[in-house]
Each structure stands twice: as C-alpha cells, then as structure tokens.
Amino acid sequence: MRGNKIEHWLNGKLVVQVEKGTPPYYDLVSQSKYKNITGWGEVTRGHILIQDEGPKTLFRNIKIRPLD
C-alpha cells in the first residue's frame, strides 16, 4: 500500500489493484471474510498487522523496509 493505492501481488502476479475508500474497495471488503468487522481497514496510522490464515502460524526472519 502506498498512500491510498493498494496492490496485492501473489507469486509475482498482480491479483488486486484498488484505491482505498472508493466504491470498488468497499465492494471487495463486503465480499471478504472481514465484512462483519466494523471499521476494518479504516485505520490510517498505527502498528503493522500480520494476519494468519489458520489455527497456528509461525513467522521467522521478517524484514520490513520503507517503500521508495
């Protein structure tokens, strides 16, 4: 995410490109598993969120760097 522009890449292929706060963005959220979480995706500043997709997730050697 850079500003309000969101890109999601999977295995080197762009799978989602949308601007946060636009009707297409809210349409995608309404179709997601997060649709019933009030205010999901509305925070503009704060901590980094790392989500998991199962009962147990392990992370190792995470590197976070600023976008150029």
C-alpha positions as CSV (number, residue, x, y, z in Angstrom):
1,M,0.0,0.0,0.0
2,R,1.3,3.4,-0.9
3,G,-1.0,6.3,0.1
4,N,-4.5,5.0,-0.7
5,K,-3.4,2.8,-3.6
6,I,-3.4,-0.9,-2.7
7,E,-1.7,-3.6,-4.8
8,H,-1.7,-7.3,-3.8
9,W,0.9,-9.5,-5.6
10,L,1.0,-13.3,-5.4
11,N,3.9,-15.2,-6.8
12,G,4.9,-12.2,-8.9
13,K,1.5,-11.6,-10.4
14,L,-0.7,-8.6,-9.6
15,V,-4.1,-10.0,-8.4
16,V,-5.7,-6.9,-6.9
17,Q,-5.3,-3.2,-7.5
18,V,-7.7,-0.8,-5.9
19,E,-7.8,2.6,-4.2
20,K,-8.8,2.6,-0.5
21,G,-12.0,4.5,0.2
22,T,-13.5,4.1,-3.2
23,P,-16.7,2.1,-4.1
24,P,-14.7,-0.8,-5.7
25,Y,-12.7,-1.0,-2.4
26,Y,-15.8,-1.2,-0.3
27,D,-17.3,-3.8,-2.7
28,L,-14.2,-6.0,-2.2
29,V,-14.4,-5.7,1.6
30,S,-18.1,-6.5,1.5
31,Q,-17.2,-9.8,-0.3
32,S,-14.4,-10.7,2.1
33,K,-14.3,-12.6,5.4
34,Y,-13.8,-9.2,7.1
35,K,-17.3,-7.8,6.0
36,N,-18.7,-8.2,9.5
37,I,-15.9,-6.4,11.3
38,T,-16.9,-2.8,11.9
39,G,-14.2,-0.3,10.8
40,W,-12.0,-3.0,9.2
41,G,-9.4,-1.3,7.1
42,E,-10.2,2.2,8.2
43,V,-7.1,2.8,10.4
44,T,-4.7,5.1,8.6
45,R,-1.8,5.0,11.1
46,G,-0.5,2.6,13.7
47,H,1.1,-0.8,14.1
48,I,1.9,-3.3,11.4
49,L,-0.8,-6.0,11.1
50,I,0.4,-9.5,10.2
51,Q,-2.6,-11.8,9.6
52,D,-2.7,-15.6,9.6
53,E,-5.0,-18.0,7.8
54,G,-5.1,-20.9,10.2
55,P,-5.0,-22.2,13.7
56,K,-1.3,-21.8,14.0
57,T,1.1,-19.5,12.1
58,L,4.8,-19.0,12.6
59,F,6.8,-16.2,11.2
60,R,10.6,-16.1,11.0
61,N,13.1,-13.6,9.6
62,I,10.5,-10.8,8.8
63,K,12.1,-7.8,7.3
64,I,10.2,-4.5,7.0
65,R,11.6,-1.7,4.8
66,P,10.1,1.6,3.7
67,L,8.8,1.8,0.1
68,D,10.9,4.0,-2.2
